[in-house]
Amino acid sequence: MRKIIVFVTNDLSTDQRVDKICTTLFELNLDVLLVGRLLPKSKMVERTYATKRFRLWFNTGPLFYANYNIRLFFFLLFNKTDFLWANDLDTLCANYLIARLKNKKLIFDSHEYFTEVPELIDRPLVKSFWKFIERRILPNLENVLTVSPSIVLLYKKEYNIDAKLLRNLPVKNKPFVKIDNIKSHGKKVLIYQGAININRGIEYMVEAMQYIDNAILYIIGSGDISDKIIRLIKVLDLDKKVKMIGEIPLEKIHGYTKQADLGLSLEEEKGLNYRFSLSNKLFNYIQAGLPVLVSPLLEMKIIVNHYEIGKIISRHEAEHIAKEVNL
C-alpha cells in the first residue's frame, strides 16, 4: 500500500476540506497520515485514517511557522512516504525541500490566495516574506490544486502554472450527528459557520440583529476575534438573539445547518484572497437547502446569481443587512 502524508498547520478538528481529501485518498486504498498541531484546547479527533499532531514550543507568529516547518522537515527526513500533500503556503517549505531531497511527488493544495489574506495586508514585511517563498517555489511545482477559478487564472498569469480547480463541495449524503432542536418559539434561525477572524463581516452580522425581529443568529467557530465578538454581543445586549457556539466537531456542523433558515457569508473585500474566495460554508448552506445572504465578492456573486439561491448585500452596514434579511 502506497503511503501519503498530508500536512496542515491547524489542529485537524474543524478542517472540512482536508478531511474530505484524506477520506477520499483513504478510499482509494492509500495509507493516509494527516499531520497537524496540538493546541491547549484541542479536542479529540476520530478519523478513518491515521492522524498525528505536533506539540510545538510556539503557537503564533513567525516563531510558530519556523518551529512547525523545522519539526516537519525532520519528521519527514526520518519517515518513509510515497507522496507529500502540503495544504497552503505555510506548510510548503519543508515539504518542498524533502520532495527535492528524496525525489518524492508533492501535491500543493492552496485553500486561499495566502499572500493576500487580511492578516497580511497591513504587514508589508511579513507579506513580502511569504511572497518570496511563493515566488521561489510555486513555479517549480507540477501538481497544484486550488479552490476557485479566479485563483487558477491568477496562478497561471503570475507563475505560468496550470493549477487544477477543486471546489470546497461537501460530501454527498454523508451521515451526520443529529443535535437538539435549536428552533425557539417559531423564531427564524440565521447561521454563520467558519473562522471568527477579521474582515469576515461577523461584527456586522451581530450589529444587524438589533434591527431583526423574531430571529436568532448562531455563530459556529472560533478565531482571533472571538473575544471581541463576545464583548460586542454583551455591549449591545444581544445575548438572547446571538448565540456563540464555538468550535464543534465536523460531524455535528450539518446538524445545525439543516435547522437554519438563512446562511450568512459576509466577508469584506480586503485583498484578493477574499475577492476570489469560495468557502466551505457557502456550499454547506447550499447542500442543506438554505437560501444565502452573501457579500458582493466576485466568485460568490457568480454562484448565487447563476443558481438563484439568495441575495447579495451592496454594503457592509448593519441596517442594510437587516433590511435584506427582513425582506
Salt bridges, closest charged atoms under 4 A:
ASP19 OD1 - ARG47 NE 3.35
ASP19 OD2 - LYS174 NZ 3.18
ASP88 OD2 - HIS111 ND1 3.68
ASP109 OD1 - ARG17 NH2 2.90
ASP109 OD2 - HIS111 NE2 3.65
GLU116 OE2 - LYS127 NZ 2.78
GLU134 OE1 - LYS131 NZ 2.75
GLU158 OE2 - LYS131 NZ 2.74
ASP162 OD1 - LYS156 NZ 2.96
GLU203 OE2 - LYS228 NZ 3.37
GLU251 OE2 - ARG47 NH1 3.53
ASP261 OD2 - LYS183 NZ 2.75
GLU267 OE2 - LYS281 NZ 2.69
GLU269 OE2 - ARG275 NE 2.57
GLU317 OE1 - ARG315 NE 2.95
